[in-house]
Structure formats: C-alpha cells, structure tokens
Amino acid sequence: MKMKLLLAASALLALTACDKIGLSQKAEPAPEPPPIVLPTEAEGAALFDKLGAAVSAGDPAEVVKLYTPNAIVVSPGANDLIRTVEANLADTAAMVKDKPTVTVNSRDVQVLDADTVVTTAVLTFDIKKNNRPTWFALRVTDVFQKQADGSWLVVNEHISPMPKPLAARLPALVGAASAEQADAPPLGSATPNPTAAPEQK
C-alpha cells in the first residue's frame, strides 16, 4: 500500500514539474519585431529629383520605368485617367518631346510610412518653340511606394497647370535657369517667330 502511495506521489510531482516547465516556456516573451525604418525627407526629395532628371533627359521609356505598371496618372494632356503603361508612355512622350529642362520652384515631402512617400512640387519647364526659349509651370504630386525588390516607384501622379498665368518666373529651389531662359517669355505670350534673314539686293 505504501509503495502505491509513493508511486502516486512521485507521478503527481512529475506532472507538477512538467506543468511548471510548460508555464515557464509559455511565459517567455515573444521576440520583438525589427524596428521600422522610415525614409528621410532627403531620400524622398531624391526620388523626385530622379524623376525630374529622367524627364529632362527626354527618353519617355526611361521615365515610365519609374512608375508601376498599374500607376494612375492625372495629366493635363489627357482628359481621362491614365491607367496603363501604353497610355503613360504616349502621354510622357508628348510631354518630353521638347526635352524640357526642369527647375524645382517649391517642394514638400511627406513620409507617410516605411513604404510610402508623397512629394508635391511646383516646377518650371524650359523648352524651345520656334527655336526660341520659353517656359511654363506645373504643379505635380507623386506618390512613391517601396516595391518588394527595394526600389521606389510612382503609383499615383497628379499634374495640373497653374490656376493663373504667370508673368514672371518663380524663384528656383533646385536648379537654375540659364541667362537665355531667364529672359524668355512664358509659353503662350507674344513669342516672336525667328527673324527672317534680310533680302539680298
């Protein structure tokens, strides 16, 4: 009888020990997730500058590479939303055909989370019409999203013209106009045609 009691007590002690081990294992805190690293405003500005440099280079295919295939674009050159790579490529080709020089007049960078940056800017585009320099200004908002491979691409873009005509260039934040560009009239003003050569008598 004593032997049975001893065996029962030993079994009870063993079960109690197992329960304590299980409780101690369950009580261990879960590993902390890695810290979230937010992009800086300077990194967001660099994304925007990269896009502007691609536009100035004048290659529409290189510009569109900086957008996701399903990016949504609101462009002053299209009445409808641009939703496809083909439509984005056609619209971009029309915008960069004059190989504009892009100057940043003002810019704001919003870091929404580790994977989303929004840039909003006023830009001046210097081009040539009738072989004479001229310029126009646009307001541009871009939403950049971090991709699975670590790259940042535009997923949404809104471009709109200035609500009122500008009589003079806006001060430059990034970039600078050449002397020829600085003296040029805005697009749509009375830009003279190239002077014809005088007739030979």
C-alpha positions in Angstrom: 0.0 0.0 0.0 2.8 2.3 0.9 4.5 1.5 -2.4 1.4 2.5 -4.3 1.2 5.8 -2.4 4.8 6.6 -3.1 4.4 5.9 -6.8 1.3 8.0 -6.9 3.1 10.9 -5.1 6.1 10.6 -7.5 3.8 10.7 -10.5 2.0 13.8 -9.1 5.3 15.5 -8.5 6.4 14.7 -12.1 3.2 16.1 -13.5 3.5 19.3 -11.4 7.1 19.7 -12.6 6.0 19.3 -16.2 3.3 21.9 -15.8 5.8 24.4 -14.3 8.1 23.8 -17.2 5.3 24.4 -19.7 4.2 27.5 -17.9 7.7 28.9 -17.8 8.0 28.2 -21.6 4.7 29.9 -22.3 5.7 32.9 -20.2 8.7 33.7 -22.3 8.1 37.0 -24.2 7.8 36.8 -27.9 10.7 38.2 -29.9 10.3 41.9 -30.7 9.7 42.8 -34.4 12.6 44.6 -36.2 12.4 48.4 -35.8 10.6 50.3 -38.6 13.0 52.4 -40.5 11.3 55.4 -42.1 12.8 57.1 -45.2 14.0 60.6 -44.7 12.7 63.7 -46.4 16.0 64.0 -48.2 15.5 60.5 -49.6 12.0 61.4 -50.7 13.3 64.5 -52.4 16.0 62.4 -54.2 13.2 60.2 -55.6 11.5 63.2 -57.0 14.8 64.6 -58.4 15.5 61.3 -60.1 12.1 61.5 -61.9 12.8 65.1 -62.9 16.2 64.2 -64.3 14.6 61.4 -66.4 12.0 63.9 -67.8 14.8 66.4 -68.7 16.8 63.6 -70.5 13.8 63.3 -72.9 13.5 59.5 -73.1 9.9 58.6 -72.3 10.7 54.9 -71.8 13.2 55.7 -69.1 10.6 58.0 -67.4 7.9 55.3 -67.4 10.3 52.8 -65.8 9.9 54.9 -62.7 6.2 54.1 -62.5 4.5 50.8 -61.5 2.6 49.1 -64.4 -0.7 49.9 -62.8 0.1 53.5 -61.8 -2.7 56.1 -62.0 -1.8 59.4 -63.6 -3.8 62.6 -63.9 -2.2 64.6 -66.7 -3.0 68.0 -68.3 -2.5 66.3 -71.6 -5.3 63.7 -71.1 -9.0 64.1 -70.4 -9.3 60.7 -68.8 -7.3 58.9 -66.1 -4.1 57.2 -67.4 -4.2 53.6 -66.1 -1.9 51.6 -68.5 1.8 51.6 -69.4 1.0 52.3 -73.0 -1.1 55.4 -72.2 1.5 56.6 -69.7 4.2 56.1 -72.4 2.2 58.1 -75.0 1.5 60.9 -72.6 5.1 61.1 -71.4 6.4 61.1 -75.0 4.2 64.2 -75.7 5.5 65.9 -72.6 9.2 65.3 -73.1 9.4 65.7 -76.9 10.7 69.3 -76.5 13.3 68.0 -74.0 12.4 70.3 -71.2 14.8 71.5 -68.5 13.0 71.0 -65.2 13.5 73.5 -62.3 12.0 72.9 -58.9 10.4 76.1 -57.6 8.9 74.7 -54.4 8.6 71.2 -52.9 7.2 69.4 -49.9 8.0 65.8 -48.9 5.6 63.8 -46.7 6.8 60.5 -45.3 3.6 58.5 -44.6 5.1 55.2 -43.5 8.1 53.0 -44.2 6.8 52.2 -47.7 5.1 55.4 -48.8 6.4 58.9 -49.7 4.4 61.8 -51.2 6.1 64.7 -52.9 4.3 67.8 -54.0 6.0 70.5 -56.1 5.8 73.5 -58.3 8.0 73.1 -61.4 9.1 75.2 -64.3 9.7 73.5 -67.6 12.0 75.4 -70.0 11.6 74.4 -73.7 12.0 76.0 -77.1 9.3 76.9 -79.5 10.1 78.2 -83.0 13.7 77.9 -81.9 13.1 80.5 -79.2 13.2 79.7 -75.4 10.0 79.8 -73.5 8.7 78.2 -70.3 5.6 77.1 -68.4 4.9 76.0 -64.8 3.1 73.0 -63.4 2.0 71.6 -60.0 2.9 68.0 -59.5 2.1 65.5 -56.8 3.7 62.0 -56.8 3.0 59.0 -54.5 6.1 56.8 -54.3 5.8 53.3 -53.0 8.5 50.9 -52.0 8.5 47.7 -54.0 9.3 44.1 -53.0 12.8 44.4 -54.5 13.5 47.6 -52.5 13.0 50.0 -55.4 10.7 53.1 -55.2 8.2 53.6 -58.0 5.4 56.1 -58.6 1.9 54.6 -58.0 -0.1 57.8 -58.4 0.6 61.1 -60.0 -1.4 64.3 -60.4 -0.2 67.1 -62.7 -2.1 70.4 -63.1 -1.3 73.7 -64.7 -1.1 76.9 -62.7 -4.6 78.4 -61.9 -3.4 81.8 -63.0 -1.0 82.9 -65.8 2.5 83.8 -64.6 4.0 87.0 -65.9 7.5 86.2 -64.5 9.5 83.1 -63.5 9.2 81.8 -59.9 12.4 81.7 -57.8 14.3 78.4 -58.1 14.6 76.0 -55.2 16.6 73.3 -57.1 18.3 74.1 -60.5 18.9 77.4 -62.2 17.8 78.9 -65.5 20.4 80.0 -68.0 20.6 83.7 -68.9 18.7 82.9 -72.1 16.0 81.0 -70.2 15.7 83.7 -67.5 15.0 86.3 -70.1 12.5 84.2 -72.0 8.7 85.0 -72.0 6.3 82.4 -70.7 4.6 80.0 -73.1 1.5 81.5 -74.7 2.8 85.1 -74.6 3.7 87.0 -77.7 6.8 84.9 -78.5 8.2 86.2 -81.8 9.0 83.9 -84.7 12.6 83.7 -85.7 13.7 86.8 -87.5 13.9 86.2 -91.3 17.2 86.9 -93.0 17.2 90.2 -94.8 16.7 90.0 -98.6 19.8 90.4 -100.7 19.7 93.4 -103.0 
